[in-house]
Every structure is written in C-alpha cells, then in structure tokens.
C-alpha cells in the first residue's frame, strides 16, 4: 500500500473491528466521520481520541517494523485479506503479518488444546497436524506451549504451511522459548496479529486472538483441554462463526480429556482418525483429499522391536492414561524397583514419557 499510516492508525484504535463499521463501507472514512457519527457507531472517548489524535511515535515504530523483510500490513477489503476471516462479524480491520501473506487464504484447520498436555496428547496433535498438512491443509494455532506448538511442528515436519496467531505485537514472540519455532513458521507460513508493535501479551488479548484462529479456519480440532481451558473459548467462537468443531476423546480418568468430552456432548464431532475430519468437511475439502491418502495415528502400536512378556504386561497396565509407579505396581504385581527400572528402559526406548507429578504416559508409534 502507498501510505500505511491511515491503516496503522486504525490498528491502534482500542477494540475496533469490522462490526463497528455500520453503513461505512470504507474503514478509512472513519477518520473524517463526525464525532456524533462515531458515537452512533459505538465509539467511546478512548477510541475517538486514538482515531483523531494518533501517537506519531507509535506509528513510526509500526512503520519501522514493516520495513523489515517479509513483513506486511493486510487491510480489510484488500485482495490479500483472508476471505474466511472477513466473513466473521468482528473481523479485524488490519492484520500484521510476517512470512507469506498468501498463507492466510489457504484452506486451514485450527488445532488447539492444553498448554500442559500429556505426552500422548502432544504426540496426537503433532501426528494429526502432520497428516492433515501432508493432505494440503494449512495448520493454524496460537504458538502456545503444549498442543499449539505440537501442531505447528507437525505441519512443519510434513513440509506444509502453518499459521501462528499471536496475542501480542509481532515485535514480541510469546512465549519467548518459541522464538526459534516462530522463525520456522515465518519461513514457510505466517505469523499474524491484529495488534500493533509494542502490544504486550496480556491475558485479555487472548480471547481476541482466539477468534482469529477460528475465523481463519474451516474448522477447529481440540486435542486435549481441561474444563477451564482457553481452547474451549476457541471452540465456542468457531461454533458461533458457523465453523465445524472437532474433538478427540480420551480416558475418563484424564482431566485433560474432560473439555473434549464436554464439547462432544455439546455437539462437536468426535474424531478418531484424520479421515473423520475430511468426511465431515465433505466437498469443501474434496480437492485436497483427492491428492493424498490420510491415515490416523494408531495408538494401538508401539515402535521398535518386540518386547518380552513382562514389558508387554506393564504397557498394557499403563494403558493410554497417565499413571504413577504405585498404580502400576498395584496393577501388575511387580515390585516397585522392578517397575521403576522397566519404565526407565521404556522411556529410553521412546515408548513411554514421564509427565509432571511422577506420572508416566505411553507415546504414539513413531514418536
């Protein structure tokens, strides 16, 4: 665009989105709208002040960020604006993008879940993302710890495209330990935020971020989520936006499965394989599916050579929900030191993983 400053000004109006436009067809016309007209559109004093008296230093920081390589400002109504996101009632008027702006218009599936998943949940998210990305879907998530990161990594492992939506300005990577992952995502997909530079990752920003995750996507898959998980907010937003919601069930003893079970009771589609997603989305994704055979991760198999009988007994006792050593001792009848030693061998072999609280969980085949 010739002059980004009018759009950068809009980006810094607190809470502004497409739902505030009313009869105004050109968002830039808001700059010359009368005060009474702005009030009638729902603008409060802080929003009017930000629109009429923008901070020149803040705009200069935004322009300096945009001067970097592969950085874009995608404006409402432009050809690069993602059409699915434009269809939601509260679509952002401005998107800051690092990477490939065209990635935002690819067919996308959101994969979200707990920041503290079980190892099985993390493996499931990564394998589903890898299969779906290999079939041509871009994978969208929020760069958070846990399921989000696993989904991004699965898409990258498949050589596919992935989109990370941040709840802060793109001059900041949150969480900081995902700086390397963010660079990988920007290299083959996109980082995106509606928030200008200097915006910190505050708690109140993440529900706004979540509506973009679901709004960009044809559907949202929840892998693991506690009852109070923010992933349930994303799922509710997807449903409100008329998008499909999918959930993977888990053990009734796993608190990380309870959010998914609630979603299924509320009408989310139960997913056991990646094909379940393609079947539900039907003709919308028929062209993608025709070019790739999609198989679900098989949690019934373990990688590596055959185990002797005692190790098979221990794995059967572990099942697919996290368990502690005392529980496994009670289930198998093996001595505590024997169980601990066997778990160490299985962990080194990549068949189980230790979880917080001294629990152990099986891993998926190939992980």
GIPE-V934934 format. One record per pair of residues at least 24 apart in sequence whose C-alpha atoms are under 10 Angstrom apart, sorted by sequence separation. I is the first residue (numbers start at 0). J is the second residue. D is the distance in whole Angstrom. If there is no record, write none. Layout:
BEGIN
i	j	d
I	J	D
I	J	D
END
This chain:
BEGIN
i	j	d
5	29	10
71	95	6
72	96	6
79	103	8
80	104	7
81	105	8
83	107	10
107	131	10
108	132	9
121	145	7
122	146	9
124	148	9
125	149	5
126	150	8
128	152	8
129	153	4
130	154	8
132	156	9
133	157	6
135	159	7
136	160	8
137	161	5
138	162	6
139	163	6
140	164	6
141	165	6
142	166	9
160	184	8
161	185	9
167	191	10
168	192	6
169	193	9
205	229	8
206	230	10
209	233	5
210	234	9
212	236	9
213	237	5
217	241	9
218	242	5
219	243	6
220	244	6
221	245	6
222	246	6
223	247	7
243	267	8
244	268	6
245	269	6
246	270	6
247	271	6
271	295	7
272	296	7
309	333	9
5	30	8
70	95	8
71	96	5
72	97	9
79	104	8
81	106	10
107	132	9
120	145	9
121	146	6
124	149	6
125	150	5
128	153	5
129	154	5
132	157	6
133	158	7
134	159	9
135	160	8
136	161	9
137	162	7
138	163	9
139	164	8
140	165	9
141	166	8
155	180	10
159	184	10
160	185	10
161	186	10
162	187	9
163	188	8
164	189	8
165	190	7
166	191	9
167	192	7
168	193	8
169	194	8
170	195	9
171	196	8
208	233	9
209	234	9
210	235	9
211	236	9
212	237	9
213	238	9
214	239	10
217	242	6
218	243	4
219	244	5
220	245	5
221	246	5
222	247	5
223	248	8
234	259	10
243	268	8
244	269	9
245	270	6
246	271	9
247	272	9
270	295	10
271	296	9
272	297	9
313	338	8
15	41	10
70	96	6
71	97	6
78	104	10
120	146	7
121	147	9
123	149	9
124	150	5
125	151	8
126	152	9
127	153	7
128	154	5
129	155	8
130	156	10
131	157	9
132	158	8
133	159	6
160	186	9
161	187	7
162	188	6
163	189	6
164	190	6
165	191	6
166	192	7
167	193	8
168	194	5
169	195	7
170	196	6
171	197	8
173	199	9
174	200	9
206	232	7
207	233	10
209	235	10
210	236	6
211	237	9
213	239	10
214	240	7
216	242	8
217	243	7
218	244	6
219	245	6
220	246	6
221	247	7
222	248	8
223	249	8
244	270	10
245	271	10
271	297	9
15	42	8
69	96	8
70	97	4
71	98	8
73	100	8
109	136	10
118	145	9
121	148	9
122	149	7
123	150	9
124	151	9
125	152	6
126	153	6
127	154	9
128	155	9
129	156	6
130	157	7
132	159	5
133	160	9
160	187	6
161	188	5
162	189	5
163	190	5
164	191	5
165	192	5
166	193	8
167	194	6
168	195	5
169	196	6
170	197	7
171	198	8
172	199	10
173	200	7
205	232	10
206	233	8
209	236	8
210	237	7
213	240	8
214	241	9
215	242	10
216	243	9
217	244	9
218	245	7
219	246	8
220	247	8
221	248	9
222	249	9
228	255	9
231	258	7
235	262	9
314	341	10
14	42	9
69	97	6
70	98	6
71	99	9
72	100	9
107	135	9
108	136	7
109	137	8
110	138	7
111	139	8
112	140	9
116	144	9
117	145	9
118	146	10
121	149	6
122	150	9
124	152	9
125	153	4
126	154	9
128	156	9
129	157	5
131	159	9
132	160	7
152	180	8
155	183	8
159	187	8
160	188	5
161	189	7
162	190	6
163	191	6
164	192	6
165	193	8
166	194	7
167	195	8
168	196	4
169	197	8
170	198	9
171	199	8
172	200	9
205	233	10
209	237	9
213	241	10
214	242	8
225	253	9
226	254	8
230	258	9
231	259	8
234	262	8
238	266	10
310	338	9
313	341	8
314	342	9
13	42	10
68	97	8
69	98	5
70	99	8
71	100	7
106	135	8
107	136	5
108	137	6
109	138	6
110	139	6
111	140	6
112	141	10
114	143	7
115	144	7
116	145	6
117	146	9
120	149	9
121	150	8
124	153	8
125	154	8
128	157	8
129	158	9
130	159	10
132	161	8
144	173	9
148	177	8
151	180	8
155	184	8
158	187	8
159	188	8
160	189	8
161	190	9
162	191	7
163	192	9
164	193	9
165	194	8
167	196	8
168	197	6
169	198	8
170	199	10
171	200	8
210	239	10
213	242	8
224	253	10
225	254	6
226	255	8
228	257	10
229	258	10
230	259	10
238	267	9
309	338	10
313	342	9
12	42	10
13	43	10
65	95	8
67	97	9
68	98	9
69	99	7
70	100	8
105	135	9
106	136	6
107	137	5
108	138	5
109	139	4
110	140	6
111	141	8
113	143	9
114	144	5
115	145	6
116	146	7
123	153	10
125	155	10
126	156	9
129	159	8
142	172	9
143	173	7
144	174	7
151	181	9
154	184	9
167	197	8
168	198	5
169	199	10
206	236	9
210	240	9
213	243	9
223	253	9
224	254	8
225	255	5
226	256	8
227	257	10
228	258	7
231	261	9
245	275	9
321	351	10
323	353	9
14	45	10
15	46	8
64	95	10
65	96	9
69	100	9
105	136	7
106	137	6
107	138	6
108	139	6
109	140	6
110	141	9
111	142	10
112	143	9
113	144	8
114	145	4
115	146	8
122	153	9
125	156	9
126	157	10
128	159	9
142	173	8
143	174	7
152	183	9
167	198	5
168	199	7
213	244	10
223	254	9
224	255	5
225	256	6
226	257	6
227	258	8
231	262	8
245	276	8
310	341	7
314	345	9
321	352	9
322	353	10
323	354	9
13	45	7
14	46	8
65	97	9
105	137	6
106	138	9
107	139	6
108	140	9
109	141	9
111	143	9
112	144	9
113	145	6
114	146	6
141	173	10
142	174	8
144	176	9
148	180	8
151	183	9
152	184	9
155	187	8
166	198	9
167	199	5
168	200	8
223	255	5
224	256	6
225	257	6
226	258	4
244	276	10
309	341	9
310	342	9
313	345	10
321	353	9
322	354	9
326	358	10
327	359	10
12	45	8
13	46	6
64	97	10
104	137	9
105	138	10
106	139	10
107	140	10
112	145	7
113	146	6
114	147	8
128	161	9
143	176	10
144	177	8
148	181	10
151	184	8
154	187	10
155	188	9
166	199	8
167	200	5
222	255	9
223	256	5
224	257	7
225	258	5
226	259	8
234	267	9
243	276	9
321	354	8
323	356	8
324	357	8
325	358	10
12	46	5
13	47	9
61	95	10
103	137	9
111	145	9
112	146	5
113	147	8
114	148	9
143	177	8
154	188	10
166	200	6
167	201	8
222	256	8
223	257	8
224	258	5
225	259	8
226	260	9
245	279	9
310	344	10
317	351	9
321	355	10
322	356	10
323	357	6
324	358	7
11	46	9
12	47	8
13	48	10
102	137	8
111	146	6
112	147	7
142	177	7
165	200	8
166	201	8
221	256	10
223	258	7
224	259	6
225	260	10
226	261	8
310	345	8
322	357	8
323	358	4
324	359	8
12	48	8
13	49	8
103	139	9
110	146	8
111	147	5
112	148	10
142	178	10
166	202	9
222	258	9
223	259	6
224	260	9
225	261	10
226	262	10
243	279	8
314	350	9
321	357	9
322	358	5
323	359	6
9	46	10
12	49	5
13	50	9
110	147	7
111	148	9
112	149	10
166	203	9
167	204	7
221	258	9
222	259	7
223	260	10
224	261	10
243	280	8
314	351	9
321	358	6
322	359	5
323	360	9
11	49	7
12	50	6
109	147	9
110	148	10
111	149	9
112	150	10
142	180	8
166	204	5
167	205	9
221	259	7
224	262	10
242	280	10
320	358	10
321	359	5
322	360	7
10	49	10
11	50	8
12	51	10
110	149	9
111	150	8
142	181	8
165	204	9
166	205	5
220	259	10
306	345	10
320	359	8
321	360	5
322	361	10
9	49	8
10	50	9
110	150	6
165	205	8
166	206	8
319	359	10
320	360	6
321	361	8
8	49	8
9	50	7
12	53	9
109	150	9
110	151	9
164	205	10
166	207	8
167	208	9
221	262	9
319	360	7
320	361	8
8	50	6
11	53	8
142	184	10
165	207	10
166	208	5
317	359	8
318	360	8
319	361	6
8	51	9
11	54	9
165	208	6
166	209	8
317	360	7
318	361	7
319	362	9
8	52	9
9	53	9
164	208	7
165	209	9
304	348	10
317	361	7
319	363	10
5	50	9
8	53	6
164	209	8
166	211	10
303	348	8
7	53	9
8	54	8
11	57	9
164	210	10
165	211	9
221	267	10
302	348	9
303	349	9
314	360	9
315	361	10
8	55	9
11	58	9
164	211	7
165	212	9
220	267	9
302	349	8
303	350	8
314	361	8
5	53	10
10	58	10
26	74	9
142	190	9
164	212	6
219	267	10
220	268	9
222	270	9
301	349	9
302	350	7
4	53	10
8	57	9
26	75	8
139	188	10
141	190	9
163	212	8
220	269	10
221	270	10
301	350	7
7	57	9
8	58	7
25	75	9
26	76	9
138	188	9
139	189	10
141	191	10
162	212	9
220	270	9
300	350	10
301	351	10
4	55	10
7	58	6
10	61	10
25	76	8
137	188	8
139	190	10
164	215	10
6	58	10
7	59	10
24	76	9
109	161	10
5	58	10
8	61	10
107	160	9
108	161	9
109	162	9
162	215	9
4	58	7
7	61	7
107	161	8
108	162	10
109	163	10
3	58	9
4	59	9
7	62	8
105	160	9
107	162	9
105	161	10
220	276	9
4	61	9
103	160	10
105	162	10
219	276	10
3	61	9
4	62	8
17	75	8
102	160	7
103	161	9
218	276	9
3	62	8
16	75	10
102	161	8
103	162	7
2	62	10
102	162	7
103	163	10
301	361	9
302	362	9
99	160	10
218	279	10
301	362	8
302	363	8
303	364	9
3	65	9
100	162	10
218	280	8
300	362	9
301	363	7
302	364	5
303	365	9
99	162	9
217	280	8
298	361	9
300	363	7
301	364	5
302	365	6
10	74	10
98	162	9
141	205	9
256	320	10
298	362	8
299	363	8
300	364	6
301	365	8
302	366	8
7	72	9
9	74	10
255	320	10
298	363	5
299	364	8
300	365	9
301	366	9
6	72	8
26	92	8
96	162	10
97	163	10
217	283	9
253	319	9
254	320	10
297	363	7
298	364	7
6	73	9
7	74	10
96	163	10
141	208	8
217	284	9
252	319	10
253	320	6
296	363	7
297	364	7
6	74	7
17	85	8
96	164	9
140	208	10
141	209	8
250	318	9
252	320	7
253	321	7
296	364	8
297	365	10
3	72	8
6	75	9
17	86	10
18	87	9
19	88	9
20	89	10
140	209	9
250	319	7
251	320	9
252	321	9
253	322	10
296	365	9
3	73	10
17	87	9
18	88	6
19	89	8
141	211	10
249	319	8
250	320	6
252	322	10
0	71	9
3	74	9
17	88	7
18	89	5
19	90	10
140	211	10
141	212	7
249	320	8
250	321	9
0	72	8
16	88	8
17	89	5
18	90	7
20	92	10
97	169	8
139	211	10
140	212	6
150	222	10
0	73	9
16	89	5
17	90	5
18	91	9
19	92	10
95	168	8
96	169	8
97	170	10
139	212	6
140	213	9
0	74	9
15	89	9
16	90	6
17	91	6
18	92	10
95	169	7
139	213	8
14	89	10
15	90	9
16	91	5
17	92	6
146	221	9
147	222	10
15	91	7
16	92	6
17	93	10
139	215	8
140	216	10
146	222	7
0	77	10
14	91	9
15	92	8
16	93	9
139	216	7
146	223	8
15	93	10
138	216	9
145	223	10
146	224	9
137	216	9
140	219	9
136	216	10
139	219	9
10	91	8
136	217	10
138	219	10
9	91	10
10	92	7
11	93	10
9	92	7
10	93	6
105	188	10
147	230	10
9	93	7
10	94	8
97	181	10
98	182	9
146	230	10
7	92	10
8	93	10
10	95	9
97	182	9
98	183	10
99	184	10
100	185	10
102	187	9
103	188	8
6	92	8
7	93	8
98	184	8
99	185	7
102	188	6
103	189	7
6	93	7
7	94	10
97	184	9
98	185	4
99	186	8
101	188	9
102	189	6
103	190	9
6	94	10
7	95	10
97	185	6
98	186	6
99	187	7
100	188	8
101	189	9
102	190	10
103	191	9
96	185	9
97	186	9
98	187	7
99	188	6
100	189	7
98	188	6
99	189	5
100	190	9
97	188	9
98	189	4
99	190	9
100	191	9
96	188	10
97	189	6
98	190	6
99	191	10
96	189	6
97	190	5
98	191	9
127	220	10
95	189	10
96	190	6
97	191	7
95	190	8
96	191	5
97	192	9
127	222	9
95	191	6
96	192	7
124	220	9
94	191	7
95	192	5
96	193	9
124	221	9
94	192	6
95	193	6
111	209	10
124	222	6
70	169	10
93	192	9
94	193	5
95	194	7
123	222	7
124	223	9
93	193	6
94	194	8
95	195	7
123	223	9
91	192	9
92	193	8
93	194	8
94	195	9
95	196	9
111	212	9
121	222	8
91	193	6
93	195	9
110	212	9
111	213	10
120	222	7
121	223	9
90	193	10
91	194	9
109	212	6
110	213	9
120	223	6
108	212	9
109	213	6
119	223	10
120	224	10
64	169	9
107	212	10
108	213	8
109	214	9
64	170	7
107	213	9
109	215	8
110	216	10
116	222	9
117	223	8
61	168	10
107	214	10
108	215	8
109	216	6
116	223	7
61	169	10
107	215	7
108	216	5
109	217	8
110	218	9
111	219	7
112	220	8
113	221	9
115	223	9
116	224	8
61	170	9
106	215	8
107	216	5
108	217	6
109	218	6
110	219	6
111	220	6
112	221	5
113	222	8
114	223	9
115	224	9
116	225	9
60	170	10
105	215	9
106	216	7
107	217	6
108	218	5
109	219	5
110	220	5
111	221	5
112	222	5
113	223	6
114	224	9
115	225	9
104	215	8
105	216	9
106	217	7
107	218	8
108	219	6
109	220	6
110	221	6
111	222	6
112	223	5
113	224	5
114	225	10
103	215	7
104	216	9
106	218	10
107	219	9
108	220	7
109	221	8
110	222	7
111	223	8
112	224	5
113	225	7
103	216	9
111	224	8
112	225	9
113	227	10
114	228	9
70	185	10
113	228	7
114	229	9
69	185	9
91	207	10
112	228	8
113	229	8
114	230	9
69	186	9
90	207	10
112	229	8
113	230	7
73	191	10
89	207	10
111	229	9
112	230	5
113	231	10
70	189	10
72	191	10
91	210	10
111	230	6
112	231	8
69	189	10
70	190	9
71	191	10
73	193	10
90	210	8
91	211	8
110	230	9
111	231	9
70	191	10
72	193	10
89	210	9
90	211	8
112	233	9
89	211	9
111	233	8
112	234	10
87	210	9
110	233	10
111	234	9
124	247	10
87	211	9
90	214	8
109	233	9
123	247	9
89	214	10
90	215	10
109	234	10
84	210	9
87	213	10
88	214	10
84	211	7
87	214	6
120	247	9
83	211	10
84	212	9
86	214	8
87	215	9
109	237	10
84	213	8
85	214	8
86	215	9
120	249	9
83	213	10
84	214	5
85	215	9
119	249	10
64	195	10
65	196	10
83	214	6
84	215	5
64	196	8
82	214	10
83	215	6
84	216	8
63	196	10
81	214	9
82	215	8
83	216	7
84	217	10
61	195	7
62	196	9
81	215	7
83	217	8
112	246	10
60	195	9
61	196	6
81	216	10
108	243	10
109	244	9
110	245	9
111	246	10
120	255	9
60	196	7
61	197	9
109	245	10
110	246	10
117	253	9
120	256	9
58	195	9
60	197	8
117	254	10
57	195	9
58	196	9
116	254	10
117	255	8
57	196	8
116	255	7
117	256	10
134	273	10
57	197	8
115	255	8
116	256	10
113	255	7
130	272	10
131	273	7
112	255	9
113	256	10
130	273	7
131	274	9
134	277	10
112	256	10
130	274	10
113	258	10
127	272	8
128	273	9
131	276	9
112	258	9
127	273	6
131	277	9
112	259	9
126	273	9
136	284	9
87	236	10
135	284	9
87	237	10
134	284	10
88	239	10
89	240	10
135	286	9
136	287	7
87	239	9
88	240	8
134	286	10
135	287	6
136	288	9
87	240	6
134	287	6
135	288	8
86	240	8
87	241	9
133	287	10
134	288	6
86	241	10
133	288	10
134	289	9
135	290	8
84	240	10
131	287	10
134	290	7
135	291	8
83	240	10
131	288	9
133	290	9
134	291	5
133	291	7
134	292	7
83	242	10
133	292	9
134	293	7
131	291	9
133	293	8
130	291	9
131	292	10
132	293	10
130	292	9
131	293	7
130	293	6
131	294	9
129	293	10
130	294	7
131	295	9
130	295	7
127	293	10
130	296	8
127	294	9
129	296	10
108	276	10
126	294	10
127	295	7
126	295	8
127	296	7
126	296	6
125	296	10
126	297	10
123	295	9
124	296	10
123	296	7
122	296	9
123	297	9
123	298	9
122	298	10
16	193	10
106	283	9
106	284	8
119	298	9
13	194	10
106	287	9
11	193	9
10	193	7
11	194	8
10	194	7
11	195	7
10	195	6
11	196	10
9	195	10
10	196	10
7	194	10
8	195	10
11	198	10
7	195	8
14	207	9
120	319	10
119	319	8
120	320	10
119	320	8
117	319	10
118	320	10
119	321	9
117	320	8
118	321	9
117	321	7
119	351	9
118	351	8
119	352	9
118	352	6
117	352	9
118	353	8
117	353	9
118	354	7
117	354	7
126	363	9
116	354	9
117	355	9
126	364	10
115	354	10
116	355	10
122	361	10
123	362	9
126	365	9
115	355	9
119	359	10
120	360	10
122	362	7
123	363	7
126	366	9
117	358	10
118	359	9
119	360	7
120	361	10
121	362	9
122	363	6
125	366	10
117	359	9
118	360	6
119	361	6
120	362	9
121	363	10
122	364	9
117	360	7
118	361	7
119	362	5
120	363	9
122	365	9
123	366	10
117	361	9
118	362	6
119	363	7
122	366	7
117	362	9
118	363	9
119	366	10
END
